[in-house]
Amino acid sequence: MAVVKARINSNNSSGPQQVSVTIPSASAAQTFKALNDVNVTTLEDGALIQYDATSDKFITKTTISTDTGTLKLSGGNF
């Protein structure tokens, strides 16, 4: 995606007076699966997003496990 910059200055009548920004359509926008740091090869109903330090990516899993023996889940206050 190209980046276009413009400086709007009311004191300069020869410069741009208006800048338009077009937002990409949903079909052109990145999806979660298309992100470089996400691996969704195990995408199933109920899958959760979990960070994997070994691959340096976010992965989807249907279970949560830990090698440290400590697992703390906090869903917030309701």
ZAKEGU-423182 format. One line per 10 residues: number of its first residue (from 1); their letters; for each residue x, y, z of N, C-alpha, C. Coordinates in Angstrom, 1 decimal, padded with zeros to 4 digits, m for minus. Layout:
N
NUM> a> X:Y:Z:X:Y:Z:X:Y:Z; ...
//
This chain:
78
1> mavvkarins> 000.8:m001.2:000.0:000.0:000.0:000.0:000.9:001.2:000.0; 000.7:002.1:m000.9:001.4:003.4:m001.0:001.0:004.4:000.0; 001.9:005.1:000.5:001.6:006.2:001.5:001.7:007.5:000.8; 000.6:008.3:000.8:000.6:009.6:000.2:000.4:010.7:001.3; 001.3:011.6:001.3:001.3:012.7:002.3:001.0:014.0:001.6; 000.2:014.9:002.3:m000.1:016.2:001.8:m000.1:017.1:003.0; 000.4:018.3:002.8:000.3:019.3:003.8:m000.7:020.4:003.4; m001.7:020.6:004.3:m002.7:021.6:004.0:m002.4:022.8:004.8; m002.3:023.9:004.1:m001.9:025.2:004.7:m002.8:026.2:004.1; m003.6:026.8:004.9:m004.5:027.9:004.4:m003.8:029.1:003.9
11> nnssgpqqvs> m002.5:029.3:004.3:m001.7:030.4:003.8:m001.1:030.2:002.5; m001.2:029.0:002.0:m000.6:028.7:000.7:m001.7:028.3:m000.3; m002.1:029.2:m001.1:m003.2:028.9:m002.0:m002.8:027.9:m003.2; m001.6:027.7:m003.4:m001.1:026.8:m004.5:m001.1:025.4:m004.0; m001.1:025.1:m002.7:m001.0:023.7:m002.2:m002.4:023.1:m002.2; m002.4:021.9:m001.8:m003.7:021.2:m001.7:m004.6:021.8:m000.6; m005.9:021.9:m000.9:m006.8:022.4:000.0:m007.7:021.3:000.6; m007.6:020.1:000.1:m008.4:019.0:000.5:m007.7:017.7:000.2; m007.8:016.8:001.2:m007.1:015.5:001.0:m008.2:014.4:001.2; m008.2:013.4:000.3:m009.2:012.3:000.4:m008.4:011.1:000.8
21> vtipsasaaq> m009.0:010.3:001.7:m008.5:009.0:002.1:m009.5:007.9:001.8; m009.1:006.9:001.1:m010.0:005.8:000.7:m009.6:004.6:001.6; m010.7:004.1:002.3:m010.5:003.0:003.1:m010.7:001.7:002.3; m009.8:000.7:002.4:m009.9:m000.5:001.5:m011.2:m001.2:001.9; m011.8:m001.8:000.9:m013.0:m002.6:001.1:m012.7:m003.8:001.9; m013.7:m004.5:002.5:m013.5:m005.6:003.3:m012.7:m006.7:002.6; m013.0:m006.9:001.3:m012.3:m007.9:000.5:m010.8:m007.6:000.4; m010.4:m006.4:000.4:m009.0:m006.0:000.2:m008.3:m005.9:001.5; m009.0:m005.8:002.6:m008.4:m005.7:003.9:m007.8:m007.0:004.3; m006.8:m007.0:005.2:m006.2:m008.2:005.7:m007.1:m008.9:006.6
31> tfkalndvnv> m007.1:m010.2:006.5:m007.9:m011.0:007.4:m006.9:m011.6:008.5; m007.5:m012.0:009.6:m006.7:m012.6:010.7:m005.8:m013.7:010.2; m006.3:m014.6:009.3:m005.6:m015.7:008.8:m004.4:m015.2:007.9; m004.5:m014.1:007.3:m003.5:m013.6:006.4:m002.3:m012.9:007.1; m002.4:m012.7:008.4:m001.3:m012.0:009.1:m000.1:m012.9:009.2; 001.1:m012.3:009.1:002.3:m013.0:009.0:002.7:m013.7:010.4; 002.2:m013.2:011.5:002.6:m013.7:012.8:001.4:m014.6:013.4; 000.6:m015.2:012.5:m000.5:m016.0:012.9:m000.5:m017.3:012.1; m000.6:m018.4:012.9:m000.6:m019.7:012.2:m002.0:m020.4:012.6; m002.8:m020.5:011.6:m004.2:m021.1:011.9:m004.4:m022.4:011.2
41> ttledgaliq> m003.3:m023.2:011.2:m003.5:m024.5:010.5:m004.4:m025.5:011.3; m004.6:m025.2:012.6:m005.5:m026.0:013.4:m006.7:m025.2:013.8; m007.5:m024.8:012.8:m008.6:m023.9:013.0:m009.9:m024.8:013.1; m010.4:m024.9:014.3:m011.6:m025.6:014.6:m012.6:m024.8:015.4; m013.9:m025.2:015.4:m014.9:m024.6:016.3:m014.4:m024.5:017.7; m014.5:m023.4:018.4:m014.1:m023.3:019.8:m012.6:m023.0:019.9; m011.8:m022.9:018.9:m010.4:m022.7:019.0:m010.1:m021.4:019.7; m009.0:m021.3:020.4:m008.5:m020.1:021.1:m007.2:m019.7:020.5; m006.9:m018.4:020.7:m005.6:m017.9:020.2:m004.6:m017.9:021.3; m003.5:m018.5:021.0:m002.4:m018.6:022.0:m001.1:m018.3:021.4
51> ydatsdkfit> m000.2:m017.6:022.1:001.1:m017.2:021.6:002.1:m018.4:021.8; 002.8:m018.7:020.8:003.8:m019.7:020.8:005.2:m019.1:020.7; 006.0:m019.0:021.8:007.3:m018.4:021.7:008.3:m019.1:020.8; 008.2:m020.4:020.7:009.1:m021.2:019.9:009.0:m020.8:018.4; 007.8:m020.6:017.9:007.6:m020.2:016.5:007.5:m018.7:016.4; 007.4:m018.0:017.5:007.2:m016.5:017.5:005.9:m016.1:016.7; 004.9:m016.9:016.9:003.6:m016.7:016.2:002.4:m016.9:017.1; 001.3:m016.4:016.8:000.1:m016.7:017.5:m000.5:m017.9:016.8; m001.0:m018.9:017.6:m001.5:m020.1:017.0:m002.9:m020.3:017.5; m003.7:m021.1:016.8:m005.0:m021.5:017.3:m005.0:m022.9:017.8
61> kttistdtgt> m005.6:m023.1:019.0:m005.6:m024.4:019.6:m007.0:m024.6:020.3; m007.4:m025.8:020.4:m008.6:m026.2:021.1:m008.4:m026.5:022.6; m007.1:m026.5:023.0:m006.8:m026.7:024.4:m005.7:m025.7:024.8; m005.7:m025.4:026.1:m004.7:m024.5:026.7:m003.8:m025.3:027.6; m002.5:m025.3:027.4:m001.5:m026.0:028.2:m000.3:m025.1:028.5; 000.5:m025.5:029.5:001.7:m024.8:029.8:002.8:m025.7:030.2; 004.0:m025.4:029.9:005.1:m026.2:030.3:005.7:m025.8:031.7; 005.3:m024.6:032.2:005.8:m024.1:033.4:005.1:m024.6:034.7; 003.9:m025.2:034.5:003.1:m025.7:035.6:002.2:m024.7:036.2; 002.2:m023.5:035.7:001.4:m022.4:036.2:000.5:m022.0:035.0
71> lklsggnf> m000.8:m021.9:035.3:m001.8:m021.5:034.2:m002.8:m020.6:034.9; m002.9:m019.4:034.6:m003.8:m018.4:035.2:m004.7:m017.8:034.1; m006.0:m018.0:034.2:m006.9:m017.4:033.2:m007.7:m016.3:033.9; m007.8:m015.2:033.3:m008.7:m014.2:033.9:m009.6:m013.6:032.8; m010.9:m013.8:033.0:m011.8:m013.4:032.0:m012.4:m012.0:032.3; m011.9:m011.3:033.3:m012.4:m010.0:033.7:m013.5:m010.1:034.7; m014.1:m009.0:035.0:m015.2:m008.9:036.0:m016.5:m008.7:035.2; m017.5:m009.4:035.7:m018.9:m009.3:035.1:m019.9:m009.0:036.1
//
